[in-house]
Amino acid sequence: MAKLTFFQLLKAAEQQLQAAGQDTSAAQYLLLEGRQWTFTTLIQHYRDAVPAELAATYQSQIKRVCAGEPAQYILGCAPFYGREFLVTPATLIPRQETEELVEWVLSTTKPTADLLDVGTGSGAIAISIKAERPDWAVTATDVSVAAVTVAQQNAQRLQAPVTFAVGDLLEPVQGQRFDIVVSNPPYIDRAELPVMDDSVKRYEPDSALFADDHGLAFYRRFAAKLTTVLRPAGQFFAEIGYQQGAAVRDIFATALPGATVTVKTDINGHDRMVRVQLKS
């Protein structure tokens, strides 16, 4: 039997994913990432026969995606801010929206800064910032030992010297002060479970997704503790849920009446980030 071409393999995979109700873009993503090809390279190989072993591996991966498993976990890596990060089911898969949070932090014009990333997961935020601002001292924490292990591997691979610690919220850095604190905390209300993507619910870590108090619990905890960890005029940046802008603004404005609280929208026009600037 004639071997499939790369074009035929890709189109068959897209049809399988569509029939399974999954995102068809995973077909191209798995093929490109698995071969470390660009889209241009794929086009150049469209009419080439696919080696049997590669076809078997790829088709097995497509079956897993059809069953709901995220392609990033299948490959064990995910792109973020121009770099590849190792990911496991112990870490969230980095999202494009979070790149906008990194961009906002990087817009800070400080030549040097002490920065803390809380709930680092794969280390995507902390490592990206350290790579872009080598003169900044970056510390990252997470309550999950498994997540910190992945983050340490990413920091080593990407040659970004970040200090890691394990513990809940700000406990690992008690007594230390920072110019900037950044976090992508859990912020999903469990009431949203019925409308969430099945693959997220089944495969990504609950502890990194959900928060009590309608998803606002971690913002309240940060609001109560920021003055103990930020220096005067320090800044706190965090990702928020797209319907949480007003509530999050109120939490920080009430707890820190002298602070300047700014909610920023993402590329789609949804409330997605908050910045809290303390008084000098």
N, C-alpha and C positions, 0 to 999 in steps of 0.2 A: 504494500500500500504506500502511495506517495506521502511524503512527509508534508505536514502543514507548513505554510509560510508564516512569517511573523505577523503579517497582515491578517491572515485567516485566523491565527491563534487569538489575536487581539479582538477581532470582531466576534468570534465565538464566545469569548469570555464576557464581552459587553452584553451579549444577548442573554447569557446565563444570569448575570447580575441583574439585568432588567427584569427578567422573569421572576427572580427571587425578591424583587422589591428593594434591591440595594443600589447604592450609588455606583453608576457605571464607570466613573472616573477611576475607581480602584483598579480596573483592569490595566489601564495605561500606567498608573502609578507603580503597580507591582512589577510590570515588565521593565520600566525604565530604571527603577531603584535596584531591582534584582540584577540588572546587567550593568548598572552605573552608566547608563546611556542618557544623552539628551534626546529631546523629541526629534531633533534633526537627524541624529544617528539612527533612531528607530526608522524614520522614513527611508533612510539610505539602505536599510536592511529589510524593508517591507516584503520584498519578493524572495528573500533568502529562505531556505528550508531551516526549520527549527530543529536543533539536535534533540533526539528522543528523550534524553534525560532531562534537559531543560523544559521540554514540553510537559513531561510528567510532573515535575516539581511545580511548575506554574499552574497547571490544572488543579493540582492538589490545593494550592494556595487559594485559587478562585473558589473552590468548594467551601473552604473555611470562611471566606468573606460572604458567600451566599448564605451561610449559616449564621452570619451576624458578627463574626470576629473582625475587629478593626485591622485593616491592612498594615498599619504601623506596628501593631503588636506581632503580627505574623513575621514581618521583616526584622523587628527588634530595633527599629530606628524611625525617626521622624525629622523632617526639616523644620528649622526655626531660625529666623533672622539670618539666613544665608549659611547656616551650618547644620550638620547632621548630628542629632542627639540620640544616644541609646535610650530606649524606652522599654519598660516591662509593665505587666499588670499592677505593679506596685506604684507606678507613676501615672499621672495624667498624660494624655497625648497633648503636646503643645499646640495651641490654636493660633490662627492668624491674628485674631483680635488682640491677643496678648503681645504680639509684636508692636502694636500701637502703644501699649503701655510702656514697653521698653523705649520706644522712640520718644515718648513724653519725658521719661526720666533722663534720657540722654540729652534732651534739650536744655537741661540744667548746665549753666556755663561754668560751673566750678572747675578749676584746673585739677584740684585734688579734693577727695571727699571720702568719708567713711560711710559705706553703704551696707545695709542689712536687708537680706531677702528672707522673708518669713514664709514657710511652707514651700520650700524650693522645689520639691518633687524631683524631676529629672535634672534640675539645675539650669534649665533653659534661660530663665531671666537673669540670674546671678552671673552665669558664665558669659552670656551675650554682652552684658554690661561691662564685665571685666575685660573681655576681648576688645571692646570698643574704647574703653577708658582704662588703659593699663596702669595709669598713675593713681587710680582709685583703689582703696583697700575695701575688698568685698568679703562679707561674711554671709553665710547662708545656713538656715536651720530648717529642720522638718521633724515632726513627731515620729515619722516612720524610719526605722533603721534601714529597711530595704530600699526606701527611696533615696536616702542619703548615700547609700552604697552606689547606686546608679549614678547619682550626681557626681560623686567623687571620680568615678570612671570617666564620665564626660569631661570633667575638668582636666583630668590627666591627658585624655585623648586630644583635647582642643587647646592644651597648653595654656590654660587660664588659671593662675594660682588663686583659688578661692578657699577661705577658711570655712570648714563645715562643722556643725554641731547638731546633736540630736536632742530634741525636747519640745515641749508644748509652747507654742507661741513665743513669748519673749523670755521664758525661763532660762534658756541656755546662755543668754547674754546679760543677765542681771548684773548691774553695776557698770556696764559699758554704755557709752554714748555714741550716737551716730548723727551724721548730717542728713542722711536720707534713709528712710525705711520704705521698702516696697513689698507688696504681697499680692498674690492671686489666691485669695482664701476660698474655702468652700462657701458658696453663696446661693445654692439652689434650695428652694423650699420643697420638702417632700410632697407637698400637695401637687407639685408639677410632674410627679412620676408618670401619670397616665399619658402625658403628651411628650415625654422624652423619647429620644431615639433608643431603640432596643439595644443596640450595640454598646451604647454608653452605659445603660443600666446594668447590662450583663457582664461587661468586661472591665470598665474603668473603676478605680477604687472609690467606694462609697465615702470614705473618710475625707477624700479630697473634693467631693462634689456637694455634699449636703450639709446644711447648717440649720440649727433650731431658730426659733423666733422669726418664722417666715423667711429664713435665709439670711437674717441680719445679725446673728449672734456674734460672729467674729468682728464685725465692724464696731459693735458695742464694746467688745473686749479691747480692741485697739484704742478706741476713744478714751477708755478709762486709764490706759497705760502709756500713751504716747509721750506724755511729758516726762516719764521716767527713763525714756530711752533716746529721745531726740534732744539734740542741743538747741539752744535758743535760735530761732529762725530756721529750724530744721523742717524738712518736708517729708510727708507721708504720701505715697502713691499706692493705689489699689485698683484692681479690676472689680467691677460690680455687675450685677444682673441688669438687663436692659430695662426692667421696670422698677429698679430700686433707687434711681437717682435722687428723687425728692426725699425718700426716707433716709438714705445714707447721708445726704447733706444735712438733714435735721439732726441726726445722731451726733455728728461731729460739731456742728454749730452750737448745739446745746451743751455738750460736754466740754468744749473748748471755745468759750465765747470770744476770746481775743484772736482766734485763728481765722485765716482766710480759707474758705472751703470752695473748691471749684469742681464742678462735674463736667466731664468732657464726653462728647459723643464719638462713636467709632465711624469707620468709613461708610457704614450703612445708615448713619444718622441716629443710631440708638445710644442712649446713655450707657457708657461702658467703663468709665474710669473716674476716679475721684483723686484730687490732690488736696492735702491739708497743709497749709503753711503756718507754722507757729510764729508767734511774735518774736521780735529780736530781743 
